[in-house]
C-alpha cells in the first residue's frame, strides 16, 4: 500500500516536472505563427496590383469618389475584376495543391464567383441601358 502511494507521488512529481520544464520547449515553438512559403521568401512577393493595374486600396479610393449610378456601375466593374482574379487564383489549386479541403474550397470559389460575375454582368447591361435612357 505504501509502495503504491510513493509510486503515485513520484509519478505526480515527475509529471509536474515534465509539464513545467520539458513540454514548454516542445510546445512554445509551435505557438508561434508558422511563416508561409511566401513570407519566408522575401524576394517572392504577391503583386499589390491586379493585371489591370489597380490594387484593392486604389479600387476603394476610386469608388469613394463616386455616387449613384456611376458608383453602381464602377462597383460592378471592379467587383467583376476582383471575382475573376479569385477564380484565376483558385484554378491554381487544382493544378498545384494536394489538399482536398483546399480543392473543395477552390471549386466553391469558382462556382459561386462565376455565378456572381454572371449576375453582375446582367446588372451592368440593364443599368447601363437605364442610365443611357435617362441621359437622353
trRosetta pair geometry for C-beta under 8 A, 3 or more apart (Angstrom, degrees):
i j d omega theta_ij theta_ji phi_ij phi_ji
1 4 5.8 -52 -155 29 32 111
1 5 6.8 28 150 -15 64 103
2 5 5.6 -52 -151 36 37 111
2 6 6.3 36 152 -17 68 105
3 6 5.8 -54 -146 38 31 109
3 7 6.1 33 154 -20 65 108
4 7 5.6 -54 -145 38 29 113
4 8 6.2 31 154 -21 64 107
5 8 5.7 -54 -147 36 30 112
5 9 6.3 28 155 -17 65 105
6 9 5.8 -54 -146 38 31 109
6 10 6.1 32 154 -20 65 109
7 10 5.7 -54 -144 39 28 113
7 11 6.2 31 154 -21 63 107
8 11 5.7 -53 -147 36 29 113
8 12 6.4 30 153 -20 63 105
9 12 5.7 -54 -150 35 32 112
9 13 6.4 30 153 -18 66 105
10 13 5.8 -55 -148 36 31 110
10 14 6.2 28 155 -16 66 108
11 14 5.8 -55 -144 40 30 109
11 15 6.1 33 155 -21 65 108
12 15 5.6 -54 -146 37 29 114
12 16 6.3 30 155 -20 64 105
13 16 5.8 -54 -148 35 30 110
13 17 6.4 30 153 -18 64 105
14 17 5.7 -53 -148 36 31 111
14 18 6.3 31 154 -17 65 106
15 18 5.8 -55 -147 38 30 110
15 19 6.1 28 155 -18 65 109
16 19 5.6 -55 -144 39 30 111
16 20 6.0 21 159 -15 66 112
17 20 6.0 -61 -141 42 26 105
17 21 5.9 -24 177 22 66 114
17 22 7.4 54 130 -7 70 103
18 21 7.1 -78 -126 54 17 78
18 22 4.6 -38 -152 38 61 126
18 23 6.2 73 148 -30 72 95
19 22 7.6 1 -31 48 13 84
19 23 5.4 -7 -135 12 38 136
20 23 7.8 75 17 34 14 98
20 24 7.5 -20 170 -8 28 116
21 24 7.1 -68 -155 31 15 104
21 25 7.6 8 157 -14 52 110
22 25 6.3 -66 -166 30 34 108
22 26 7.1 14 151 -5 68 108
23 26 5.9 -69 -156 43 39 103
23 27 5.6 20 158 -11 78 117
24 27 5.7 -63 -128 48 33 102
24 28 5.2 35 177 -30 74 111
25 28 6.7 -31 -115 26 19 108
26 29 7.5 -69 -172 30 25 99
26 30 7.5 10 146 -7 59 116
27 30 5.6 -73 -162 41 43 110
27 31 6.4 44 149 -31 78 103
28 31 5.5 -48 -148 24 39 115
28 32 7.4 44 156 -23 63 93
29 32 6.0 -46 -163 21 42 112
35 39 4.0 -128 -167 92 98 121
35 40 4.9 126 117 -61 125 82
36 39 4.7 93 50 7 75 101
36 40 7.0 -140 93 -7 38 88
37 40 5.6 -55 -145 35 33 113
37 41 6.4 9 164 0 67 109
38 41 6.4 -70 -145 49 27 92
38 44 6.1 -111 -136 107 65 102
38 45 7.2 97 -177 -119 98 37
38 46 6.4 18 -165 -37 145 94
41 44 4.2 20 112 29 121 106
42 45 7.4 1 -177 -58 43 98
47 50 7.8 145 107 -78 116 20
48 55 4.6 -22 150 -96 82 140
49 52 8.0 -130 166 70 93 53
49 53 5.5 -4 173 -152 132 30
49 54 6.3 112 -148 41 92 7
49 55 4.8 -80 -93 -59 58 82
49 58 8.0 12 -114 21 90 137
50 53 7.0 -50 72 12 69 21
50 54 6.1 -15 37 60 101 60
50 55 7.0 156 -9 -96 74 40
50 81 6.2 98 134 159 165 113
50 82 7.7 -106 -78 -91 150 54
50 85 5.5 -88 -127 -82 115 140
51 85 7.7 -177 5 -95 94 99
52 81 5.9 -51 7 -147 146 139
54 58 4.5 -129 -163 93 86 126
54 59 5.4 109 137 -61 119 81
54 62 7.3 -15 -161 -15 144 141
54 78 7.8 -74 96 -126 138 104
55 58 5.1 95 54 11 68 103
55 59 7.1 -124 104 -8 35 90
56 59 5.4 -52 -148 33 35 115
56 60 6.4 33 155 -17 67 104
56 82 7.5 73 -103 -109 92 118
57 60 5.8 -55 -150 37 31 109
57 61 6.2 32 151 -19 65 107
58 61 5.5 -52 -143 38 33 114
58 62 6.2 38 155 -23 65 103
59 62 5.8 -54 -151 33 29 112
59 63 6.5 26 153 -16 63 107
59 78 4.7 136 -157 -160 118 137
59 81 8.0 -158 -108 74 138 129
59 82 7.4 99 -171 -61 175 116
60 63 5.7 -56 -149 38 32 111
60 64 6.4 37 153 -27 65 105
61 64 5.7 -52 -148 28 31 114
61 65 7.3 30 154 -20 59 103
62 65 6.2 -63 -168 27 34 110
62 66 7.4 16 147 -12 65 112
62 74 6.7 -138 131 172 107 135
62 78 7.4 159 76 -73 126 145
63 66 5.9 -70 -156 36 42 107
63 71 6.4 79 -162 -145 79 84
63 74 6.0 177 -103 113 75 119
63 75 5.9 73 -125 -83 125 80
63 78 6.8 -95 -60 24 115 157
66 70 4.5 -130 -160 112 113 103
66 71 4.0 162 117 -80 103 72
66 74 5.4 106 32 30 171 147
67 70 6.6 43 61 55 42 102
67 71 5.2 -7 -133 -27 11 124
68 71 5.9 117 50 18 31 101
68 72 7.0 -58 141 -8 38 101
69 72 5.4 -50 -144 33 35 116
69 73 6.3 27 162 -12 68 105
69 127 6.7 -180 -147 173 93 108
69 130 7.8 -143 -126 98 131 103
69 131 5.0 146 170 -97 146 116
69 134 7.9 -176 -46 54 166 148
70 73 6.3 -60 -148 40 27 103
70 74 6.1 21 157 -13 64 114
71 74 5.9 -65 -145 43 27 107
71 75 5.9 31 158 -25 66 109
72 75 5.9 -56 -148 33 23 112
72 76 6.6 21 155 -16 61 106
72 127 5.9 -114 121 177 129 158
73 76 5.8 -53 -149 36 32 111
73 77 6.4 35 153 -21 65 106
73 124 6.4 95 -136 -132 79 79
73 127 6.1 -162 -77 108 91 124
73 128 6.4 93 -114 -78 130 83
73 131 7.2 -36 -44 -25 138 156
74 77 5.6 -53 -147 35 33 114
74 78 6.2 25 157 -12 67 108
75 78 6.1 -62 -147 42 27 104
75 79 6.0 23 158 -17 66 112
76 79 5.8 -58 -139 41 28 108
76 80 6.2 33 159 -24 64 104
76 120 4.7 170 -153 -174 96 104
76 121 7.9 155 169 -74 119 33
76 123 6.0 -151 -110 90 147 113
76 124 5.0 -174 125 -75 147 97
76 127 7.7 146 -5 46 154 141
77 80 6.0 -54 -152 31 25 111
77 81 6.7 25 150 -16 60 106
77 124 7.2 102 -65 -112 71 131
78 81 5.5 -52 -152 36 36 115
78 82 6.2 37 150 -20 67 106
79 82 5.3 -51 -143 38 36 115
79 83 6.1 37 156 -19 68 104
79 116 7.9 -88 147 143 114 115
79 120 6.0 -147 91 -125 115 160
80 83 5.8 -53 -144 38 29 109
80 84 6.3 30 154 -20 63 106
80 117 5.4 94 -136 -135 82 86
80 120 5.3 -161 -71 102 96 138
80 121 6.7 88 -108 -64 138 82
80 124 7.8 -18 -39 -42 142 142
81 84 5.8 -57 -149 35 28 110
81 85 6.6 31 152 -20 63 104
82 85 5.8 -53 -153 32 31 113
82 86 6.7 31 149 -18 63 104
83 86 5.5 -53 -153 34 36 114
83 87 6.5 38 149 -20 67 102
83 113 4.2 180 -165 -173 100 107
83 114 7.9 170 154 -67 117 31
83 116 5.8 -148 -123 88 154 113
83 117 5.1 -166 102 -68 140 97
83 120 7.7 155 12 17 149 146
84 87 5.5 -49 -148 35 36 113
84 88 6.3 39 152 -21 66 103
84 113 7.9 -174 -65 145 30 120
84 117 6.6 84 -62 -103 81 142
85 88 5.6 -52 -148 35 32 113
85 89 6.4 31 154 -17 64 105
86 89 5.8 -54 -148 38 31 110
86 90 6.2 28 155 -18 65 109
86 109 5.7 -124 151 178 106 119
86 113 5.4 -157 86 -110 123 172
87 90 5.8 -58 -145 39 29 109
87 91 6.5 38 154 -29 63 101
87 109 6.8 -174 -94 132 52 94
87 110 5.4 92 -136 -118 85 67
87 113 5.4 -151 -61 92 95 128
87 114 6.3 90 -103 -63 138 84
87 117 7.9 -35 -30 -28 141 142
88 91 5.9 -50 -155 23 30 115
88 92 7.6 37 148 -23 57 96
89 92 5.9 -49 -169 20 41 114
89 93 7.8 50 140 -28 63 92
90 93 5.5 -30 -166 7 51 118
90 94 8.0 50 146 -13 64 92
90 105 7.7 -130 -133 117 112 75
90 106 3.8 161 -169 -152 92 82
90 107 7.7 -170 163 -42 123 23
90 109 4.2 -170 -83 82 158 131
90 110 5.3 -150 102 -53 135 87
91 94 6.2 -46 -167 28 46 110
91 95 7.1 34 144 -8 68 109
91 106 7.4 162 -62 178 22 119
91 110 6.9 94 -68 -91 75 124
92 95 5.5 -66 -154 45 43 109
92 96 5.4 -8 165 15 80 121
92 97 7.9 79 124 -13 70 97
93 96 6.6 -81 -129 53 20 82
93 97 4.6 -26 -161 21 68 127
93 102 5.5 -148 -154 141 125 99
93 103 5.7 176 141 -99 112 53
93 105 7.6 -129 -152 75 172 87
93 106 3.6 -149 54 -68 148 158
94 97 7.4 -18 -56 43 14 87
94 103 6.3 92 -92 -134 63 94
94 106 6.3 -157 -39 112 80 145
94 107 8.0 89 -69 -66 111 82
97 102 4.9 -78 151 96 156 134
97 103 6.2 -166 92 -61 113 83
97 106 7.7 152 43 -22 137 145
99 102 3.9 56 91 16 115 114
99 103 6.5 173 90 -15 58 84
100 103 5.5 -54 -147 37 32 114
100 104 6.4 35 154 -21 65 103
101 104 5.7 -52 -150 34 32 112
101 105 6.5 34 151 -18 64 104
102 105 5.5 -50 -147 36 34 114
102 106 6.2 37 152 -21 65 105
103 106 5.6 -52 -146 35 31 113
103 107 6.5 34 153 -20 63 103
104 107 5.7 -53 -150 34 31 112
104 108 6.5 33 151 -18 64 105
105 108 5.6 -56 -151 37 32 112
105 109 6.3 35 151 -22 66 104
106 109 5.5 -50 -148 33 33 114
106 110 6.4 34 154 -20 64 104
107 110 5.8 -53 -149 35 31 112
107 111 6.3 23 156 -13 65 109
108 111 6.0 -61 -145 41 29 106
108 112 5.9 13 166 -7 68 113
109 112 6.5 -62 -135 44 22 98
109 113 5.6 4 174 -3 63 120
110 113 6.6 -64 -132 45 15 98
110 114 5.9 17 166 -21 58 115
111 114 6.1 -59 -145 35 21 109
111 115 6.5 18 158 -15 60 108
112 115 5.8 -57 -152 37 31 110
112 116 6.3 28 152 -17 66 108
113 116 5.3 -50 -143 39 38 113
113 117 6.3 47 153 -25 66 99
114 117 5.6 -48 -149 31 32 114
114 118 6.7 35 151 -19 62 102
115 118 5.7 -51 -153 33 34 113
115 119 6.5 34 149 -18 65 105
116 119 5.5 -51 -147 37 36 113
116 120 6.2 34 155 -17 68 106
117 120 5.8 -57 -145 40 30 108
117 121 6.2 32 155 -21 65 106
118 121 5.8 -55 -148 35 28 111
118 122 6.6 30 153 -19 62 104
119 122 5.8 -56 -154 33 31 111
119 123 6.6 29 150 -16 65 105
120 123 5.5 -52 -149 38 36 112
120 124 6.3 45 150 -26 66 101
121 124 5.4 -45 -147 30 34 117
121 125 6.6 34 155 -18 63 102
122 125 5.9 -54 -152 35 31 109
122 126 6.4 24 154 -12 65 110
123 126 5.8 -61 -144 43 32 107
123 127 5.7 19 163 -11 71 115
124 127 6.2 -63 -137 44 21 101
124 128 5.9 22 163 -21 63 112
125 128 6.0 -54 -141 35 22 110
125 129 6.5 23 157 -18 59 107
126 129 5.9 -60 -155 35 28 111
126 130 6.5 26 150 -17 64 107
127 130 5.4 -49 -145 37 38 114
127 131 6.2 40 153 -21 67 103
128 131 5.7 -51 -147 36 32 112
128 132 6.4 33 153 -19 64 105
129 132 5.8 -54 -148 36 30 111
129 133 6.4 30 153 -18 64 107
130 133 5.7 -56 -148 37 31 111
130 134 6.3 29 155 -17 65 108
131 134 5.8 -57 -147 39 31 110
131 135 6.3 32 154 -23 65 107
132 135 5.7 -55 -147 33 31 113
132 136 6.9 37 153 -28 62 101
133 136 6.0 -50 -156 21 33 114
